[in-house]
Amino acid sequence: MLATYPLTAIVLSLSLFVYIWTAMKVGGARAKYSVQAPAVDGPVEFQRVFRVHMNTLEQMIIFLPALALFAAAWGDMAAAIVAVFWPIGRVLYALRYYQAAEKRGPGFGISFLSSIVLLLGGLAGAVMQLMGPM
């Protein structure tokens, strides 16, 4: 993958680093708000940090295979251009959600839209290949 899709691999790696960052924030919030594992309930401030981490994981389940499908169909550059909005959106989502739950919308929208474009693009590429040359 790296030789053929270096830009996609960079964006994928960046996305995984965003996920690791959200995991570390949960660890810090556990210490700050005295929420002992395995508990996932605590003050609302802890709950927001925890939900950012869990929602990021939930979104990765869509994003990662969609990224692979899109890259296979449309190439490295196109995949990276669309996919780079996912980690950007997730960071915006996290920073705004940490402040207040009602502020999370724009970041969620950016990252989710990136995933949907990747998924639909990957599906379109597969259908076009199946149909063959016209």
N, C-alpha and C positions, 0 to 999 in steps of 0.2 A: 504494500500500500504506500509506503513512504516514497518509493522511487516514482510512482505514477501520480500520487496525490499528496504532494508535500504541503500545499496550502490547506487542504482539507485536514490533514493530520495536525497542522498547527492550530487550526480552529478547534478541532476535537480536543486537543491537549489543553487549550485555554479553557474550554468548557469543563473539563474534568478538574482543572485547578479552581474554577469557580465553585464546583461542588465541594471540593476539599475545604475551601475557605468557609463555606456555610457550615460544614461539619465542625470545624474548629470554633466557629462562633457559638455553636450549641454547647461545646465543652466549656467555653468561657462563661456562658450564661448559666450553666449548671453550677459552676463555682460561685458566680456573683449572686445568684438568687437561691442558693442552697437547695437545689433540686437534685436529689441523689438518684442515680440510675438504679433501677430501670424506670423510675417515675417519669412521666412526660407531662404531668400537670404541675402547675405552679403559678406564680404571678403572671399577669397578662404580658408583661415584658418578656418573660421566658417563653411563653407560648408563641409569641410572634417570631422569635428567633428559631424556635423548633419548627414552626410551620413553614418558614422560609426553606429550611433544610429539607423537610419532607416534600414540599411542593416542587422543589428543584429536582429531587429524585424522581418524583412522579412525571415531571416533564421530560426528563432524560430518556425515559422509556419510549417516548414518541420521537424525540429529537435524534438520538443516535442511529437507529435503523433508517430513519428518513434521510439523514445525511448520507449514509452509505448508498442508499438507493439513488438519490439525486446525483451524487458524484459519479456513480456508474453510468447513469443515463446522459448527463450533460457535461461532465468533466470537472476537473479540479478547480479551475478559477471560478466558474459559475457557482459551484457548491460552496466554496469558501466565502464568496461575496454574500450569498444568501444566509449562510450559517453564522457568519460573524455577528449577526444581530441577536442570536440566541444568548451568548454570554453577556453581551452588552445589556440586553433586556433583563437577564437574571440579576446582574449586579444592581441595576436601577430598581428592580423589583425588591431586592433584599434591602437596600439602603432606605427606600421609602417605607417598606413594611416595618422595618425596625423602628421607625418613627411613629407610625400609626397604620393600622390595618386598612383604613379607607384610602391610603395613599398608594397602595400596591398596584392599582390598575394599569397605568401606562407601561410599567416594566413587564407585567404579565402579558399585556397585549403585544408588545414588541417581540418577546421571545416565543409566544404561542404562534404568532403570524409567521415567524421564521420557520417553525416546525411544520406548519400547515403547507407553506409554499414548498418546502423540501419534500413533504409526503406526496402532495399532488404532482409535483414535478417528477418525482421518482416513478409514480404510477403512470403518468403520461408517457414517460420514456419507455417503460416496460410495454405498455399497450402499443406504442408506435413500433417498437421492435418486433412484437408479435405479429403485427399486421404486415410487416415487411415493406419493401419499397413500393411506392404508388406511381 
